[in-house]
């Protein structure tokens, strides 16, 4: 499983807060739905990642959310972790050898 963290490792799940992106008002300010608690494995690390258009994006937070978790944050959603807010920039579904999704990896940038 190169390039990913196996969820079989003994890494503790932590509670983060996720708010689903709702809309943008006339001033360009985003609004979000009510926050929900989500269990995830968390890594704080500056990382440069290539986006779909080939540009580079700096992210500061990576989350691994088990597929069994009821709430699955998506791109543009807001994450609160240790009193700091992040925006989900990249979501990748990670699959096992049978093509079943085992978890989702989220790369987040500071808000």
N, C-alpha and C positions, 0 to 999 in steps of 0.2 A: 504494500500500500504506500507507494512513494508519494511524497508531497502532502501527506495528510497525517493526522494523529489518529491512531487506532483507538476507538472508544473502549477497547478491552483493557487498556492500561488502567492502573488504579489512580485515576485522577478524579478528585471530588467534584461532584456537580455543585454549582453555585446558583443562587437565585439572582436573576437579573429582572429588570422591568422592561417590558416591551409595549410600545404604543404604535398602533397601526396608523399609517399615513391616511388622512381623510381627504384633504383638498388644499388648495392654495387660494388665499383671498385676493382681492383686487390689488393689494399692495405687494403681493408676492410672498406673503408670510404663510408658511405651512401650518395646517392644523392637524391634530391627531386625535384618535379615539381614546377612551379611558385606558389607563395603564393596566397591564396584566402581568402577573408573575410567571416567569419561564425558568426552567432548570436547564443549565448549560455548563459545558466545560469552557473555561475562559483563559485566554492567553493575551496579556498586554505586551505588544511588541510592535515597533515601527516596521512596516513592510511596504515595499513598492510592488504593485501588482499591475500587470497589463490589463487594460479594459478591452471590450469588444472592438472599439474603434482604433486600437493600437496605442492610445495614450497611456501614460503611467499615472497611477493613483496611489497616494500614500495613505495607508490605513494604520490605525493604532490599536485595534482590538480585533481579535479573532474569536469566534464562538463556534462550538460544536454542539448542536442540539440533536438529541436522540430523535429518531423518526417517531417514536412512541409518544413524544411530547404533544399535548393537545394544541397548544398555541405554537405556530411556526411563523416567526417574523419573516417578512419579505423585504425586497429592495424599497428604499425610501422610508422604512419604518424607523422609529426612534428607540434607542436602547439607553437605559440608564444603568450604569454600573459604578459602584463606589462614588456616588454623588456626581458623576460626570456623564454628560450626554453625548451619544454617538448616533450617526445615521448609517443604516445598513447600505453598503455600496455594492457588494457582490454576494450572490447566493449560489452555492454549488451543492447539488444533491450528490452524496457519496454512496455508491452501491457496492454490494459484496459480489462474490463470484457468480451468484445466481441472478444478478441484476436487480436484486431487491434493495431499496433505499434503506441504509442503516442509520444515517444521520445527515444533517445539513450543515455545511460550513458557511458561516457568515463572516465577511470581512467588513469592518466598520471604520468610518472616518469620524473625526471629531466634528461635533455640530458647530 
